[in-house]
């Protein structure tokens, strides 16, 4: 039975999540709740918003310890996990000698990384080498070991995003040149995608070797916890293409890396919802996180319509406390969904509401929020 210092009901939460992601709970709902915490205020004071310097792994561990320990008594469906945001994009390009830059995000306490395009043009592609002795790979090992040691018996360490397929080509030559290259130099793009697979497997295999599994599963910033070695995929470049482009360029790389592990989860932004039917049929897909973006209906508002397009794939959506509590009271929440709820006031409020969440069953046919979607969903 899983026991975590920073999660009083860890075993119960994992048991519930296991039912969700095994697609055994189509009539049940699941929920996590965001609470205010002074760690975010302190982060905002010390880092500001925007570009920042090279983050100290010790300081990052300390931030996550302060943030997660305060949630020990919150009996929702969350699993406490630190996210290696410093490694999310910059690591991959950094391992190849790229110029890594950092940005602070006071709303989440993250320090994200990115890299300027590595190549001036495709003539430099054959010079790329994967080198385990590279400073950024060694830094990665140091950070993994520091987080794994701090987390042992207390919290999880979340998997982090893949930068494969066209996401990796973006890092090589930039977004615009990537789309142009699909038309003008498709063979080079295919070679880059194969290179990216090898690089991403090294990064993710190393993660699982150093961090290990949590009660037989993977801690996840996207879906909380899920059985097996699960990777976190992004199809963001295809949000700005047709479904046909995804089928030609996106499906095979995703299914290939999902097959290397025990499957994967992915996120879809508002401007990528035209891909829902396609991504829902990916072999190895375990769940989809539905993001909200300006200019598009919130996923919560059109959830019923979105579920008709995703079938029985477990979904993760965000909403606010008042709207969630009202829909819960009216029994209009679709099942088979993990709701990420913002605006909770206290752990006591959350724990009382969770009694209703655990007891909830969607009756008969799925009860849908927002069955008639506005344009753009």
N, C-alpha and C positions, 0 to 999 in steps of 0.2 A: 504494500500500500504506500502510495507516494506521500511523503511528509516534507513540507517546506516551511522553514522558519518564517518566511514572509507571506504565507498563505495558509490560513487556518483550515480551510476546506479544500485543500489541493486535491485530495483523492476523489472527493465527490465531483469537483469541477472536471477533472480528467475523465471520469466515468461518463458524465453527461456529454462532454465534447466527443468522446469516442462514439456514442450513439449518433450524434449529429453527422459526423463526417463518414460514418459507415452507412449513412442514408437509412437509418433505422428509426428516425424521429420526425416523419413528415408532418405530424400534427402537434409537435412540441416546439416551444420557443426557448431561446437562450439569450442571455444578456450580460454585458459588461458595463460598468459605470465609471465615468470620470469624476474625480473629486478634486477640489482645489487643494493646492499644497504649496507651502512657502519655498520649496526647492525651486519651483519655476520662477518665483519672484526674485530669488537670489541669482538664478541663472541670467535673468533679464538684466539685472543690475551689473553683473560682472562681464557679460558678453555683448549686450546690445543685440541689434538685429542687422544681419548682413555679413559681409566678409569678416573673417577673423583669422587669428594665427593658428599655428600648429597645435592641436589639442594634446594635452598630457594624459596618457592612459590611466595614470593613478587618479587624476582628478575626475576623469570620466567614470571610473569605477565608483568613486565616492558619490558622484551625482546619482547614479542609479541606486546605490544603497539607500541614500536619503529618500529618494522618490518611492522606491518599492516597499521599504519597511513600513511606511505609513499606511499601506493597504493591507496589512496582515489580517486585519479583522473584517475586511470586506468580503462577504460570502456570496459573491456573484460567480459568473462562469469564466472569469479571467484567470490566467496563469501568469504570475509575475515573471517578467523576462526583460533583461537588458538588450538593447538593440545597438549593434556596432555601426551606427550611422556614419562614423568617420571612414568606414571601409566600403560604403555602399556603392559608389561609382568610381571614386578616385583610385581605389586599390587596383583595379584591372589595368587601367592606363598607366598608373604609377609603376606597376611591375615591369612595364615595357619602356620606362624612362620618361614618362609624361610629366607635365607640369601640373601637379596636384594643388588644388585650391580648396579652401574650407569656407563654410558659411554657417553662422549660428542662427538657430530658430527658437526664439524665446517662448513661443506658444507650446512647444513640445519638449524643449530641453535638448534637442538634437544638435549636433554639429555634423552637417553633411559634407560630402566631398565630391568634387568633380574634376575633370581634366580637360585642358585645352586640346584641340585636335593634334594627334601625334604626328601625322604625315603632312608634308607640304603637297605631295601628290602621290599617286599610286606607285610611282617608280621606286619609292622607298619601302614598299611593303615587304619585300624579300629580306630586308635588313632586320625585321622584327625577330626577337628570340625570347623564349620563356626561360628565365634564369632563376632558379630557386635561391640563389645567393643574392639576388637583387635586394637593395635596401628596403624597398616597400614590401616585399614578401617576408623579409626578416622582421620588419615592423609588425606585419600581420600576425606572425607567429607569437611575437611578444604580447600583443594585445589579446589574442585568443587565450594564451596561458594565464594572463592576469585576470581576465574575466572569468575563466573557468574556475580558477582557484577561489576567487571571491564568491562565486555563485554556489559552490558546492553545499548542498543541503539547505540552501536558503532561497534561491530563485533560479530561473532558467536563463539561458543565453539564446536569443532568437536567431534563427537563420536570417540571412540578409539577401538582398536582391541579386539576381543574376544580371550580368551585362553580356548577353550573348546575342546571336542573330543580328538584326539591324541595329540594335542598341550598341553593339560593339563597333559596327561600321561607323556609327555616329562618332564614337570616340576617335576613330582613325582619321576621318576626313570631314566631319561635320555633317549636320542634317541635310542641308541642301545638296551637297556633293554626293551624299549617299543616294538620294532619290535620283539624281542625274545618272549615277553609276549603274543603277538598276537597268537603265535603258542603254547606256553607252558601253559599260564594261561589266556585264553580268558575270563573266567567269571570275574576275577578280573579286567581286562581291562574294561569290560562292566559296572561294578560297579563304576569304576573311571569315566567313561564317564557320568553316571547318576549324580554322585557327582558334576562333572564339570558343568553340566547344571544348577543345583541349585545355584552354586557359581556365574556363569556368569549372571544368571538372577538377582541375588541380585545386582551385580555390575552395570549392565546396567539399571535396573529399577531405581536404585539410581541416575544414571546419568540423566535420563529423568525427574525424580522428582525434582532434584536440579537445573538443567540447563534449562529444558523446551524445547519447540520447537521454531524454528525461522521461523516466518510467516507460521506456520503449517507444517514445515519440519525439517529435521536434517542437520545441517552443517557437512561437510565431507571432510577430507583430501584426500579421494579417489576420490570422484565424485563432490565435491564442495557443493551441496545442493540437497536434494531430499525429496519429500513429505512424511510425516508421521514419525513414530518412526522407524528408520532404523538402523540395526546393521552392523558392519564391521567384516566379517568373514575371516578366514585364513584356507586354506587346504594345507599348506606347507608340513606337514608330508607325504602326499600322492603324492607329487612331486617325491618321491623316491620309489614309489610302483607302481604296475600295476593298471589299471582302475578297475579290479575286486576287489582289496583290497579297493579301494574307495567306490565301490558299497556296499561292505559288512560292512565296518566300518565307512565310512565317510558320506554317503548320509543322513541317518536317523538323526544323531545329528544336521546336518546343517538345514535340513528341519524343524526339531522340534523347533529350536530356531528362525528361520525365522518366523514360524507360531505364536510364542509367541509375536512377534512384527508385524510391517507392512511390513516385508520382510527384505532383507539384500543385501549388496554388498560384493564382494570378489575380491581378487587379485590373479593373476596367474603369477609366475615367468617363466623365459625362460625354465627351466627344468621341468615345470609342464604342458606344452602345450598339452601333450598327454591326459590330463584330460578335454580338452575344451568341447568336445561333451557332456560328462557326467555332468559337472557343469552347462552347459548352460540349461540343462533340470531340474535343481533344482526348486522345487516349492518355490515361494517367492523370487527368485532371481530378482534383479532390474538392476544390471549393473556389468560389470567386468572391473577391472583395469589390463591392460596387462603390466607387468614389463619387463624390459630389463636386461639381465645378460650376462656376459662374456661367450663366446663360443656358443652363440645362435644368430640367425639373430634378428635385432631390429624389434619390432612389426610393426613399421611404414613401414618398407621395405616389409613386407609380409602381410600387413593388409587385402588386398583383399582375400587372401587364408584363413586367420584366420576368416574373416567374413563368409565365406562359411561354417565354422564349428560351429559358434556361433549363426547363424540365425539372428533374429532381436533383440538380446540382445544389449543394448547400451554398447559401449566400450569406454575406456579411454586409450590413448596411448601418448607417449612422443616423441618429436623430437626437432630439432634445428630451429632457425629462418630462416636461408637461405633455408633449405630444405622445410619447411612449406610454405614460401612465394612463392617459385618456383612452388610447386605443386598447390598452390592456383591460381597462374597466369595461369598455364596450365590446370586448371580445372580437375585435376586427383585425387582429394581428395574424398574418400568414405564418404557418408553421414551417419548420425546416430552415430557420433563419437565426443567425446570431446578430442581435441588435447591440450596437455600440452607442451607449446613451450618455450624452453630455449634460452637465448642469445639476448633478446630484449635490445635495447639501452636506450629507453626513453618511458615515457608514451605517448608522442605525436606520436611517431612511432607506438606504439600499437594501439592507438585510430584511426589513419588513416587506418591501416590494418584491423581493426575490421569492418570498413564500407564494405569492400569486403567480410569479413567473414559472416556478417549478410545478405548480398545480395546473397550469393552463393547458388546455387541449383545444385545438382548432376543430370545430364540429363539422361533420359532413364534408362537403367539398371545401377546398381551401377558402378561408375567409380573407379577402384581399383588401388592402388599403389602396385607394386610387385606381379602381378598375378601368376607368376611362382616362387614358393618358393624354396629356396635352402634347402638342407638337414638340419634337426634339427629344423624346425620351428614348 
